[in-house]
Amino acid sequence: MRKLVLLGAAVIVVLVAAQVFAGGAAERAQVVNVASTFPGGSPQDEGLNRFAELVAERSNGRFEVIIHTGGAMGSERETYEQLSDGSVEFGAVGTNDISTFYPAYAISEVPYIFTNIDQFWGYWNGPLGREIHDLQEEQDGVRTVGVVLRGARYLTTNRPIESVEDVRGLSIRLPPVEYWFAVWEHWGTLPESIDFAEVYLALQTGTVEAQENPPETILNYNFHEVQDYLIATEHIFSAARYQMSMEWFNRLSQDDQEMFLQAMDEATEYANSLTVDGDERFVRQLVEEHGMTLIEVDQEEWAEAARPVLERLAAEEWDPDHYAGLMELQ
């Protein structure tokens, strides 16, 4: 009799454990991965953290957003390809996917194509931005669900630069964007394409003398440790873009789709609130806290020096209607 009681108790324990396990499995959150090429602590990352919080709250824990920062899941190209095939749900990238896969539309981030933030937002919030984003969604199944201003790109060097003439012979790291190379080569520099993860070491060892990025990137990646001068060329207004895989999104219920889109809208608005005075704030930190020397330059001189290249690219490389529409913003 005692054995039967013990056996019955053991069966009950097993059944209860099985129910607990089954309940836990049923309630386990669905993981939503974000492949971000931006560092932790950046405005883009802060926006993604807000997104993760909103999704967890509004889904009652059914979804868990995990953010992989600093290119941990791959480059911008690799992230875009993963979004297209559905192997990752969200991505946070710049605009290299456009220059890589749709070069005829890679106009928005070329030196001195924009001269102020109003033109930047006129492009991305208007029909031209929608044109390229609709094309990517239709052709590749990648939807852009948020645009964040990263700021204007500054040049950094270890020698003072005050005019276009001063950059002749300067070795500079650039992203692998053909049109950027065309402008900087026209100015007389010696550009090299170096993977972003290797830029710090390249500057430290003298493989290249200079690089260019928005102030928040210069700060967050500690380029101030290996560069002395911050040159306010403001030659490009850079965009960060939150993207989503339609392969994944189309499998969601309508309610979940609306929840994710609303959360991303709010996260994008929050990220942009952090960059409203971003350049001024980050530049101040680089100068006052990290000892960089800020040099103001005549941006009109630099823009005029870039004009022949832009006109050639417009005639030979870029979609004429897209370019004409962009020119109307100036």
C-alpha positions as CSV (number, residue, x, y, z in Angstrom):
1,M,0.0,0.0,0.0
2,R,2.8,2.4,0.9
3,K,4.4,1.7,-2.5
4,L,1.2,2.5,-4.3
5,V,0.9,5.8,-2.4
6,L,4.5,6.7,-3.2
7,L,4.0,5.8,-6.9
8,G,0.8,7.9,-7.0
9,A,2.6,10.9,-5.5
10,A,5.4,10.5,-8.0
11,V,2.9,10.5,-10.9
12,I,1.3,13.6,-9.6
13,V,4.6,15.4,-9.3
14,V,5.5,14.4,-12.9
15,L,2.1,15.6,-14.2
16,V,2.4,18.9,-12.4
17,A,5.9,19.4,-13.7
18,A,4.8,18.6,-17.2
19,Q,1.9,21.2,-16.9
20,V,4.3,23.8,-15.6
21,F,6.7,23.1,-18.4
22,A,4.0,23.2,-21.0
23,G,2.6,26.4,-19.7
24,G,6.1,28.0,-19.6
25,A,6.7,26.9,-23.2
26,A,3.3,28.3,-24.3
27,E,4.1,31.6,-22.7
28,R,7.7,31.9,-23.9
29,A,8.2,35.1,-25.8
30,Q,8.8,35.1,-29.5
31,V,12.3,36.6,-30.2
32,V,12.5,39.5,-32.6
33,N,16.1,40.2,-33.7
34,V,17.3,43.6,-34.7
35,A,20.6,43.7,-36.6
36,S,22.0,47.2,-35.9
37,T,25.2,48.6,-37.4
38,F,25.2,51.4,-34.8
39,P,26.9,51.3,-31.4
40,G,25.2,51.0,-28.1
41,G,24.4,54.3,-26.6
42,S,24.0,56.1,-29.9
43,P,20.7,57.9,-30.7
44,Q,19.8,55.1,-33.1
45,D,20.4,52.5,-30.4
46,E,18.4,54.5,-27.8
47,G,15.5,54.5,-30.3
48,L,15.7,50.8,-30.7
49,N,15.7,50.4,-26.9
50,R,12.5,52.4,-26.7
51,F,11.1,50.1,-29.5
52,A,11.9,47.0,-27.5
53,E,10.3,48.4,-24.4
54,L,7.1,49.4,-26.2
55,V,6.8,46.0,-27.9
56,A,7.3,44.1,-24.7
57,E,4.7,46.3,-22.9
58,R,2.0,46.3,-25.7
59,S,2.3,42.6,-26.5
60,N,2.1,41.7,-22.8
61,G,5.5,39.9,-23.2
62,R,4.5,37.8,-26.2
63,F,7.4,39.3,-28.1
64,E,11.0,40.0,-27.0
65,V,13.1,42.4,-29.1
66,I,16.8,41.6,-28.9
67,I,19.2,44.3,-30.3
68,H,22.5,43.2,-31.8
69,T,24.6,46.4,-31.9
70,G,27.8,47.5,-33.6
71,G,27.4,45.2,-36.7
72,A,27.4,42.0,-34.6
73,M,25.1,40.4,-37.2
74,G,26.9,41.7,-40.2
75,S,27.6,44.7,-42.4
76,E,24.9,47.0,-43.9
77,R,24.8,44.8,-47.1
78,E,24.6,41.6,-45.1
79,T,21.9,43.1,-42.9
80,Y,19.9,44.1,-46.0
81,E,20.2,40.6,-47.5
82,Q,19.1,39.0,-44.2
83,L,16.1,41.2,-44.1
84,S,15.2,40.3,-47.7
85,D,15.3,36.6,-47.1
86,G,13.6,36.8,-43.7
87,S,16.4,35.5,-41.6
88,V,16.3,38.6,-39.4
89,E,13.3,40.7,-38.5
90,F,14.5,44.3,-38.2
91,G,17.7,46.2,-39.1
92,A,19.2,49.5,-38.4
93,V,21.5,50.8,-41.2
94,G,22.7,53.8,-43.0
95,T,22.2,54.1,-46.8
96,N,24.8,51.8,-48.2
97,D,22.1,49.3,-49.2
98,I,20.9,51.9,-51.7
99,S,24.4,52.6,-53.1
100,T,25.0,48.9,-53.3
101,F,21.8,47.6,-54.9
102,Y,20.2,50.8,-56.4
103,P,23.1,53.1,-57.4
104,A,21.0,55.1,-59.8
105,Y,19.2,56.4,-56.7
106,A,22.2,56.8,-54.4
107,I,22.1,60.6,-54.6
108,S,21.0,61.7,-51.2
109,E,24.3,61.1,-49.5
110,V,26.9,62.6,-51.9
111,P,29.1,65.5,-50.8
112,Y,27.2,68.8,-50.9
113,I,24.0,67.5,-52.6
114,F,22.3,68.9,-49.5
115,T,23.4,72.0,-47.7
116,N,20.9,72.0,-44.7
117,I,18.6,69.9,-42.7
118,D,15.4,71.2,-44.3
119,Q,16.6,69.7,-47.6
120,F,17.4,66.4,-45.9
121,W,13.9,66.1,-44.4
122,G,12.3,67.3,-47.6
123,Y,13.9,64.4,-49.3
124,W,13.3,61.6,-46.9
125,N,9.8,62.7,-45.8
126,G,8.7,63.5,-49.4
127,P,8.0,61.6,-52.6
128,L,11.6,61.0,-53.4
129,G,12.3,59.1,-50.2
130,R,9.1,57.1,-50.7
131,E,10.2,56.3,-54.2
132,I,13.3,54.5,-53.2
133,H,11.7,52.9,-50.2
134,D,8.8,51.6,-52.2
135,L,11.2,50.2,-54.8
136,Q,13.1,48.3,-52.1
137,E,9.9,46.9,-50.6
138,E,8.6,45.8,-54.0
139,Q,11.8,44.3,-55.3
140,D,13.4,42.9,-52.1
141,G,10.7,42.7,-49.5
142,V,12.5,45.2,-47.2
143,R,10.4,48.0,-45.8
144,T,11.9,51.2,-44.3
145,V,9.8,52.0,-41.2
146,G,11.8,54.9,-39.8
147,V,14.4,57.5,-40.7
148,V,16.6,59.1,-38.1
149,L,18.9,62.1,-38.8
150,R,22.5,61.1,-37.8
151,G,23.8,64.6,-38.5
152,A,26.3,66.2,-40.8
153,R,29.5,64.4,-41.6
154,Y,32.7,66.0,-40.4
155,L,36.3,65.3,-41.6
156,T,38.8,64.3,-38.9
157,T,42.6,64.5,-39.4
158,N,45.9,64.7,-37.6
159,R,46.9,67.9,-39.4
160,P,45.0,71.2,-39.8
161,I,42.7,71.4,-42.9
162,E,41.3,74.8,-43.8
163,S,40.6,74.7,-47.5
164,V,40.0,72.1,-50.3
165,E,43.6,72.7,-51.4
166,D,44.8,71.4,-48.0
167,V,43.4,67.9,-48.6
168,R,45.6,67.2,-51.7
169,G,47.5,64.0,-51.0
170,L,45.6,63.2,-47.8
171,S,44.9,59.5,-47.3
172,I,41.4,59.1,-46.1
173,R,39.1,56.2,-45.2
174,L,35.8,56.2,-47.0
175,P,32.9,53.7,-47.1
176,P,32.8,51.7,-50.3
177,V,30.6,54.1,-52.2
178,E,31.7,54.9,-55.7
179,Y,30.3,58.4,-55.8
180,W,32.0,59.4,-52.6
181,F,35.3,58.2,-54.0
182,A,34.7,60.3,-57.2
183,V,34.3,63.6,-55.2
184,W,37.2,63.0,-52.8
185,E,39.5,61.9,-55.6
186,H,38.5,65.1,-57.5
187,W,39.6,67.1,-54.5
188,G,43.0,65.4,-54.7
189,T,42.8,63.0,-51.7
190,L,43.9,59.3,-51.7
191,P,40.7,57.5,-50.5
192,E,40.8,53.9,-49.3
193,S,37.9,51.5,-48.6
194,I,38.5,50.0,-45.1
195,D,35.9,48.0,-43.2
196,F,34.3,50.2,-40.6
197,A,35.3,47.9,-37.7
198,E,39.0,48.4,-38.7
199,V,38.9,52.3,-39.0
200,Y,40.2,53.0,-35.5
201,L,43.2,50.7,-36.0
202,A,43.9,52.1,-39.4
203,L,44.0,55.6,-38.0
204,Q,46.1,54.5,-35.0
205,T,48.7,52.9,-37.2
206,G,48.7,55.6,-39.9
207,T,47.4,53.3,-42.6
208,V,45.2,56.3,-43.4
209,E,45.5,59.9,-42.1
210,A,41.8,60.8,-42.0
211,Q,38.2,59.7,-41.9
212,E,34.8,61.3,-42.1
213,N,31.6,60.6,-40.1
214,P,28.9,62.4,-38.1
215,P,30.1,63.7,-34.7
216,E,28.1,61.1,-32.8
217,T,29.9,58.4,-34.6
218,I,33.3,60.1,-34.1
219,L,32.5,60.2,-30.4
220,N,30.9,56.8,-29.9
221,Y,33.7,55.0,-31.7
222,N,36.5,57.0,-29.9
223,F,38.1,58.3,-33.1
224,H,39.0,61.4,-31.0
225,E,41.7,59.2,-29.4
226,V,43.6,58.9,-32.7
227,Q,42.6,62.1,-34.4
228,D,43.5,65.7,-33.4
229,Y,41.4,67.9,-35.7
230,L,37.6,68.1,-36.3
231,I,37.0,69.8,-39.6
232,A,33.4,71.2,-39.9
233,T,33.0,70.4,-43.6
234,E,29.4,69.2,-43.0
235,H,29.6,67.7,-46.5
236,I,26.8,65.1,-46.1
237,F,23.7,65.0,-44.0
238,S,23.6,61.3,-43.0
239,A,20.5,59.2,-42.5
240,A,20.0,56.1,-40.3
241,R,17.1,53.9,-41.3
242,Y,15.1,51.3,-39.4
243,Q,14.1,48.5,-41.8
244,M,11.8,45.5,-41.5
245,S,11.6,42.1,-43.2
246,M,8.3,41.8,-45.1
247,E,8.8,38.0,-45.2
248,W,8.4,38.0,-41.4
249,F,5.9,40.9,-41.1
250,N,3.4,39.3,-43.4
251,R,3.1,36.3,-41.1
252,L,1.9,38.4,-38.2
253,S,-1.8,39.1,-37.3
254,Q,-3.1,42.5,-38.3
255,D,-3.2,43.5,-34.7
256,D,0.4,42.6,-34.2
257,Q,1.4,44.4,-37.4
258,E,-0.2,47.6,-36.2
259,M,1.4,47.2,-32.8
260,F,4.9,46.9,-34.3
261,L,4.4,49.8,-36.7
262,Q,3.1,52.1,-34.0
263,A,5.9,51.2,-31.7
264,M,8.5,51.9,-34.4
265,D,6.9,55.2,-35.2
266,E,7.2,56.3,-31.6
267,A,10.8,54.9,-31.4
268,T,11.8,56.8,-34.5
269,E,10.3,60.0,-33.1
270,Y,12.2,59.5,-29.8
271,A,15.5,58.8,-31.6
272,N,15.1,62.0,-33.7
273,S,14.4,64.0,-30.5
274,L,17.9,63.0,-29.3
275,T,19.5,64.4,-32.5
276,V,17.7,67.7,-32.8
277,D,20.8,69.5,-31.4
278,G,23.0,66.4,-31.7
279,D,25.8,67.8,-33.8
280,E,26.3,70.8,-31.5
281,R,26.2,68.6,-28.4
282,F,28.6,66.0,-29.8
283,V,31.0,68.5,-31.2
284,R,31.1,70.3,-27.8
285,Q,32.0,67.0,-26.1
286,L,34.7,66.2,-28.7
287,V,36.3,69.6,-28.2
288,E,35.7,70.3,-24.5
289,E,36.0,66.8,-23.0
290,H,38.3,65.1,-25.5
291,G,40.6,67.9,-26.7
292,M,39.9,67.9,-30.4
293,T,40.6,71.2,-32.3
294,L,37.6,72.4,-34.2
295,I,38.3,74.1,-37.6
296,E,35.5,75.9,-39.4
297,V,35.8,76.0,-43.2
298,D,34.2,77.9,-46.1
299,Q,31.6,75.2,-47.0
300,E,30.6,77.2,-50.2
301,E,34.2,76.8,-51.4
302,W,34.0,73.0,-50.9
303,A,30.6,72.7,-52.5
304,E,31.7,74.6,-55.5
305,A,34.7,72.3,-55.8
306,A,32.4,69.3,-55.8
307,R,30.0,70.7,-58.4
308,P,31.8,69.4,-61.6
309,V,31.6,65.8,-60.2
310,L,28.0,66.1,-59.3
311,E,27.1,67.4,-62.7
312,R,29.0,64.5,-64.4
313,L,27.3,61.9,-62.2
314,A,23.9,63.4,-62.8
315,A,24.5,63.1,-66.6
316,E,26.1,59.6,-66.6
317,E,25.0,57.7,-63.5
318,W,21.9,58.9,-61.7
319,D,18.2,58.5,-62.5
320,P,17.4,61.8,-64.2
321,D,13.9,62.3,-62.7
322,H,15.1,61.5,-59.2
323,Y,18.0,63.9,-59.5
324,A,15.7,66.6,-60.9
325,G,13.3,66.3,-58.0
326,L,16.2,66.5,-55.6
327,M,17.5,69.7,-57.2
328,E,14.1,71.3,-56.7
329,L,14.6,71.0,-52.9
330,Q,17.6,73.3,-53.0
